[in-house]
Amino acid sequence: MTPAPRPHVVAHVAISLDGATTGFTPAVGRFYALAGTWREDVTLAGADTILAQEQALRAAPRPGPAAGGPLLAVVDGRSRVREWDALRDVGHWSGVLALRTSDSSDRGDGVAQLVAGTGRVDLAAALAALAREHAARTVRVDSGGSLIGALLDAGLLDEVSLLVHPLLAGTRGDRVWHGHAEAARVLEPVAAETLEDGLVWLRYRVPPA
């Protein structure tokens, strides 16, 4: 059976030299300036990433949806995310979409939903639906290692972009960018660029499994 068409999926991650996404302060301005490289149609995030920001979101200015901006799609199979209005109005995205399962609890939060899978979100089906229903050609993953690892294991990641910071997170870096990805993968180098303040930007293509 021919797989359903899906968008180009790139993971763009700020990491330490030892591969951690936590335990250090990233160069946020540079990170998001580079993120503009892909002009994504959809920003894909995991629920844990959004939940970690919810307190800040409550207090953030709300200029309203960004006209012409990407859609934010959040993998929220257990219906844990609450600050949908803040996400919609914070000024980064044109709208928000919850990726849920057929057995997700309906919290009546009024957010648009895309249902894919039972028990856990079927990422392949969700990406195909984003292409079909939302004309998504490029999806940028802005999330932690759990979602990136799941995409790697499912053969759904096409490109990896790493903004490497010149430091070791050590024991504070308790999360690595590829999560618990099981399969060993050889990535194909695309580009390497040294930036200011010792930052290095690495890009790789992920060959089909």
Secondary structure as a PSIPRED ss2 file (coil, helix, strand):
# PSIPRED VFORMAT (PSIPRED V4.0)

   1 M C   1.000  0.000  0.000
   2 T C   1.000  0.000  0.000
   3 P C   1.000  0.000  0.000
   4 A C   1.000  0.000  0.000
   5 P C   1.000  0.000  0.000
   6 R C   1.000  0.000  0.000
   7 P C   1.000  0.000  0.000
   8 H E   0.000  0.000  1.000
   9 V E   0.000  0.000  1.000
  10 V E   0.000  0.000  1.000
  11 A E   0.000  0.000  1.000
  12 H E   0.000  0.000  1.000
  13 V E   0.000  0.000  1.000
  14 A E   0.000  0.000  1.000
  15 I E   0.000  0.000  1.000
  16 S C   1.000  0.000  0.000
  17 L C   1.000  0.000  0.000
  18 D C   1.000  0.000  0.000
  19 G C   1.000  0.000  0.000
  20 A E   0.000  0.000  1.000
  21 T C   1.000  0.000  0.000
  22 T C   1.000  0.000  0.000
  23 G C   1.000  0.000  0.000
  24 F C   1.000  0.000  0.000
  25 T C   1.000  0.000  0.000
  26 P C   1.000  0.000  0.000
  27 A C   1.000  0.000  0.000
  28 V H   0.000  1.000  0.000
  29 G H   0.000  1.000  0.000
  30 R H   0.000  1.000  0.000
  31 F H   0.000  1.000  0.000
  32 Y H   0.000  1.000  0.000
  33 A H   0.000  1.000  0.000
  34 L H   0.000  1.000  0.000
  35 A H   0.000  1.000  0.000
  36 G H   0.000  1.000  0.000
  37 T H   0.000  1.000  0.000
  38 W H   0.000  1.000  0.000
  39 R C   1.000  0.000  0.000
  40 E C   1.000  0.000  0.000
  41 D C   1.000  0.000  0.000
  42 V E   0.000  0.000  1.000
  43 T E   0.000  0.000  1.000
  44 L E   0.000  0.000  1.000
  45 A E   0.000  0.000  1.000
  46 G E   0.000  0.000  1.000
  47 A H   0.000  1.000  0.000
  48 D H   0.000  1.000  0.000
  49 T H   0.000  1.000  0.000
  50 I H   0.000  1.000  0.000
  51 L H   0.000  1.000  0.000
  52 A C   1.000  0.000  0.000
  53 Q C   1.000  0.000  0.000
  54 E H   0.000  1.000  0.000
  55 Q H   0.000  1.000  0.000
  56 A H   0.000  1.000  0.000
  57 L H   0.000  1.000  0.000
  58 R H   0.000  1.000  0.000
  59 A H   0.000  1.000  0.000
  60 A C   1.000  0.000  0.000
  61 P C   1.000  0.000  0.000
  62 R C   1.000  0.000  0.000
  63 P C   1.000  0.000  0.000
  64 G C   1.000  0.000  0.000
  65 P C   1.000  0.000  0.000
  66 A C   1.000  0.000  0.000
  67 A C   1.000  0.000  0.000
  68 G C   1.000  0.000  0.000
  69 G C   1.000  0.000  0.000
  70 P C   1.000  0.000  0.000
  71 L E   0.000  0.000  1.000
  72 L E   0.000  0.000  1.000
  73 A E   0.000  0.000  1.000
  74 V E   0.000  0.000  1.000
  75 V E   0.000  0.000  1.000
  76 D C   1.000  0.000  0.000
  77 G C   1.000  0.000  0.000
  78 R C   1.000  0.000  0.000
  79 S C   1.000  0.000  0.000
  80 R C   1.000  0.000  0.000
  81 V C   1.000  0.000  0.000
  82 R C   1.000  0.000  0.000
  83 E C   1.000  0.000  0.000
  84 W H   0.000  1.000  0.000
  85 D H   0.000  1.000  0.000
  86 A H   0.000  1.000  0.000
  87 L H   0.000  1.000  0.000
  88 R H   0.000  1.000  0.000
  89 D H   0.000  1.000  0.000
  90 V C   1.000  0.000  0.000
  91 G C   1.000  0.000  0.000
  92 H C   1.000  0.000  0.000
  93 W C   1.000  0.000  0.000
  94 S C   1.000  0.000  0.000
  95 G E   0.000  0.000  1.000
  96 V E   0.000  0.000  1.000
  97 L E   0.000  0.000  1.000
  98 A E   0.000  0.000  1.000
  99 L E   0.000  0.000  1.000
 100 R E   0.000  0.000  1.000
 101 T C   1.000  0.000  0.000
 102 S C   1.000  0.000  0.000
 103 D C   1.000  0.000  0.000
 104 S C   1.000  0.000  0.000
 105 S C   1.000  0.000  0.000
 106 D C   1.000  0.000  0.000
 107 R C   1.000  0.000  0.000
 108 G C   1.000  0.000  0.000
 109 D C   1.000  0.000  0.000
 110 G C   1.000  0.000  0.000
 111 V C   1.000  0.000  0.000
 112 A E   0.000  0.000  1.000
 113 Q E   0.000  0.000  1.000
 114 L E   0.000  0.000  1.000
 115 V E   0.000  0.000  1.000
 116 A C   1.000  0.000  0.000
 117 G C   1.000  0.000  0.000
 118 T C   1.000  0.000  0.000
 119 G C   1.000  0.000  0.000
 120 R C   1.000  0.000  0.000
 121 V C   1.000  0.000  0.000
 122 D C   1.000  0.000  0.000
 123 L H   0.000  1.000  0.000
 124 A H   0.000  1.000  0.000
 125 A H   0.000  1.000  0.000
 126 A H   0.000  1.000  0.000
 127 L H   0.000  1.000  0.000
 128 A H   0.000  1.000  0.000
 129 A H   0.000  1.000  0.000
 130 L H   0.000  1.000  0.000
 131 A H   0.000  1.000  0.000
 132 R H   0.000  1.000  0.000
 133 E H   0.000  1.000  0.000
 134 H H   0.000  1.000  0.000
 135 A C   1.000  0.000  0.000
 136 A C   1.000  0.000  0.000
 137 R C   1.000  0.000  0.000
 138 T E   0.000  0.000  1.000
 139 V E   0.000  0.000  1.000
 140 R E   0.000  0.000  1.000
 141 V E   0.000  0.000  1.000
 142 D C   1.000  0.000  0.000
 143 S C   1.000  0.000  0.000
 144 G C   1.000  0.000  0.000
 145 G H   0.000  1.000  0.000
 146 S H   0.000  1.000  0.000
 147 L H   0.000  1.000  0.000
 148 I H   0.000  1.000  0.000
 149 G H   0.000  1.000  0.000
 150 A H   0.000  1.000  0.000
 151 L H   0.000  1.000  0.000
 152 L H   0.000  1.000  0.000
 153 D H   0.000  1.000  0.000
 154 A C   1.000  0.000  0.000
 155 G C   1.000  0.000  0.000
 156 L C   1.000  0.000  0.000
 157 L C   1.000  0.000  0.000
 158 D C   1.000  0.000  0.000
 159 E E   0.000  0.000  1.000
 160 V E   0.000  0.000  1.000
 161 S E   0.000  0.000  1.000
 162 L E   0.000  0.000  1.000
 163 L E   0.000  0.000  1.000
 164 V E   0.000  0.000  1.000
 165 H C   1.000  0.000  0.000
 166 P C   1.000  0.000  0.000
 167 L C   1.000  0.000  0.000
 168 L C   1.000  0.000  0.000
 169 A C   1.000  0.000  0.000
 170 G H   0.000  1.000  0.000
 171 T H   0.000  1.000  0.000
 172 R H   0.000  1.000  0.000
 173 G C   1.000  0.000  0.000
 174 D C   1.000  0.000  0.000
 175 R C   1.000  0.000  0.000
 176 V E   0.000  0.000  1.000
 177 W C   1.000  0.000  0.000
 178 H C   1.000  0.000  0.000
 179 G C   1.000  0.000  0.000
 180 H C   1.000  0.000  0.000
 181 A C   1.000  0.000  0.000
 182 E C   1.000  0.000  0.000
 183 A C   1.000  0.000  0.000
 184 A C   1.000  0.000  0.000
 185 R C   1.000  0.000  0.000
 186 V C   1.000  0.000  0.000
 187 L C   1.000  0.000  0.000
 188 E E   0.000  0.000  1.000
 189 P E   0.000  0.000  1.000
 190 V E   0.000  0.000  1.000
 191 A E   0.000  0.000  1.000
 192 A E   0.000  0.000  1.000
 193 E E   0.000  0.000  1.000
 194 T E   0.000  0.000  1.000
 195 L C   1.000  0.000  0.000
 196 E H   0.000  1.000  0.000
 197 D H   0.000  1.000  0.000
 198 G H   0.000  1.000  0.000
 199 L C   1.000  0.000  0.000
 200 V E   0.000  0.000  1.000
 201 W E   0.000  0.000  1.000
 202 L E   0.000  0.000  1.000
 203 R E   0.000  0.000  1.000
 204 Y E   0.000  0.000  1.000
 205 R E   0.000  0.000  1.000
 206 V C   1.000  0.000  0.000
 207 P C   1.000  0.000  0.000
 208 P C   1.000  0.000  0.000
 209 A C   1.000  0.000  0.000
